[in-house]
């Protein structure tokens, strides 16, 4: 069980030039807004955790704002995309957009139970998500008696 991780601003440096990270985090902030990363990271990590919980075989960590280490790259690209949307003058490259699309596709596969994530060392129990029971198909059986056969009873 690998330890789940919390994404830090410095993690984005591995996926984007440091100057771009700084610009995305601090350009065109509203009055009183401290930074863009903290809120966006929280939103994206919660989105990822919700996708993970979408599959009954997956569990999330009881530690808030943590994700499996194998999804670090996806989280970073989704955070970069959301931060860039706030500063439209800073455009993403085609390669970055391709990675963002791949991150979204992987999250869909995880929610559809086509991929399972690593089990956290502190799984949340009971799970936050209400999960439905298994579906059972009931086939129609042949009647042993009919209305006509039981009419005179």
FENSUL-V319353 format. One record per pair of residues at least 4 apart in sequence whose ideal C-beta (glycine too) atoms are under 8 Angstrom apart, sorted by the first residue. I is the first residue (numbers start at 1). GAP is how many residues later the second one is. D is the distance in whole Angstrom. If there is no record, write none. Layout:
BEGIN
I&GAP&D + I&GAP&D
END
This chain:
BEGIN
1&117&7 + 1&118&5 + 1&119&7 + 1&120&5 + 2&66&7 + 2&67&5 + 2&116&5 + 3&66&7 + 3&117&8 + 3&118&6 + 4&57&4 + 4&59&7 + 4&62&4 + 4&63&6 + 4&64&6 + 4&65&7 + 4&114&8 + 4&116&5 + 4&117&7 + 5&61&6 + 5&62&6 + 5&63&8 + 5&64&5 + 5&67&6 + 6&39&8 + 6&57&8 + 6&59&5 + 6&60&5 + 6&61&8 + 7&4&5 + 7&34&5 + 7&37&8 + 7&38&6 + 7&58&8 + 7&60&7 + 7&65&7 + 7&68&5 + 7&69&7 + 7&72&7 + 9&12&7 + 9&16&7 + 9&26&8 + 9&28&5 + 9&32&8 + 11&4&8 + 11&61&7 + 11&65&6 + 12&4&5 + 12&9&5 + 12&25&8 + 12&64&6 + 12&67&7 + 12&68&6 + 13&5&5 + 13&8&6 + 14&62&7 + 15&58&7 + 15&61&5 + 15&62&6 + 15&65&6 + 15&81&8 + 15&84&8 + 16&4&5 + 16&5&5 + 16&8&8 + 16&64&6 + 16&80&8 + 17&4&7 + 18&4&6 + 19&4&6 + 20&4&6 + 20&70&7 + 21&4&6 + 22&4&6 + 23&4&5 + 23&64&7 + 23&67&6 + 24&12&7 + 24&56&7 + 24&59&4 + 24&60&6 + 24&62&8 + 24&63&6 + 24&66&6 + 25&10&5 + 25&11&5 + 25&12&5 + 25&58&7 + 26&9&7 + 26&10&7 + 27&60&5 + 27&63&7 + 28&58&7 + 28&59&6 + 29&4&4 + 29&5&8 + 29&6&7 + 29&7&7 + 34&4&7 + 36&4&6 + 36&47&5 + 36&50&6 + 37&4&6 + 37&42&7 + 37&46&7 + 38&4&7 + 39&4&6 + 40&4&6 + 40&39&6 + 40&42&5 + 40&43&6 + 40&46&8 + 41&4&6 + 41&24&8 + 41&34&8 + 41&38&6 + 42&4&6 + 42&23&6 + 43&4&6 + 43&39&7 + 44&4&6 + 44&31&6 + 44&34&5 + 44&35&5 + 44&38&6 + 45&4&6 + 45&20&5 + 45&21&8 + 45&22&6 + 45&30&6 + 46&4&6 + 46&19&8 + 47&4&7 + 47&31&7 + 47&60&8 + 48&4&6 + 48&19&5 + 48&23&6 + 48&26&7 + 48&27&6 + 48&30&8 + 48&59&6 + 49&4&6 + 49&11&5 + 49&18&7 + 50&4&7 + 51&56&4 + 51&57&8 + 51&59&5 + 51&60&4 + 52&6&5 + 52&7&8 + 52&8&5 + 52&15&8 + 52&16&8 + 52&58&6 + 52&59&8 + 52&65&6 + 53&5&7 + 53&6&8 + 53&7&6 + 53&74&7 + 53&75&7 + 53&76&4 + 54&4&8 + 54&56&7 + 54&57&3 + 54&58&8 + 54&75&8 + 55&55&6 + 55&56&6 + 55&57&7 + 55&58&4 + 55&61&7 + 56&57&7 + 56&75&5 + 57&56&6 + 57&59&5 + 58&52&7 + 58&55&8 + 58&58&6 + 58&59&5 + 59&60&6 + 59&61&6 + 59&64&4 + 59&65&7 + 59&66&8 + 59&68&7 + 60&60&7 + 60&63&7 + 60&64&5 + 60&67&8 + 60&68&7 + 61&5&5 + 61&59&4 + 61&60&8 + 61&61&6 + 61&62&7 + 61&63&7 + 62&58&8 + 62&60&5 + 62&61&7 + 62&62&5 + 62&63&8 + 63&57&8 + 63&59&6 + 66&54&7 + 67&4&5 + 67&5&7 + 67&8&6 + 68&49&4 + 68&50&5 + 68&52&7 + 69&49&7 + 70&47&7 + 70&48&6 + 71&4&6 + 71&35&8 + 71&46&7 + 72&4&6 + 73&4&6 + 73&26&8 + 73&30&7 + 74&4&6 + 74&28&8 + 74&29&4 + 74&32&6 + 74&33&7 + 75&4&6 + 75&28&8 + 76&4&6 + 77&4&6 + 77&19&7 + 77&22&5 + 77&23&5 + 77&25&8 + 77&26&5 + 78&4&6 + 78&22&7 + 78&25&6 + 78&26&8 + 79&4&6 + 80&4&6 + 80&12&7 + 80&16&7 + 80&20&7 + 81&4&7 + 81&11&7 + 81&15&8 + 81&19&5 + 82&4&7 + 83&4&7 + 84&4&8 + 84&6&6 + 84&7&8 + 84&8&6 + 92&4&4 + 92&5&5 + 92&8&7 + 93&4&7 + 94&4&6 + 95&4&7 + 96&4&6 + 97&4&6 + 98&4&6 + 99&4&6 + 100&4&7 + 101&4&6 + 102&4&6 + 103&4&7 + 104&4&7 + 105&4&7 + 106&4&6 + 106&9&7 + 107&4&6 + 108&4&6 + 109&5&4 + 109&6&5 + 110&4&7 + 110&5&5 + 110&6&8 + 110&7&6 + 119&4&6 + 120&4&8 + 124&4&6 + 127&4&7 + 145&4&5 + 145&5&5 + 146&4&7 + 147&4&6
END
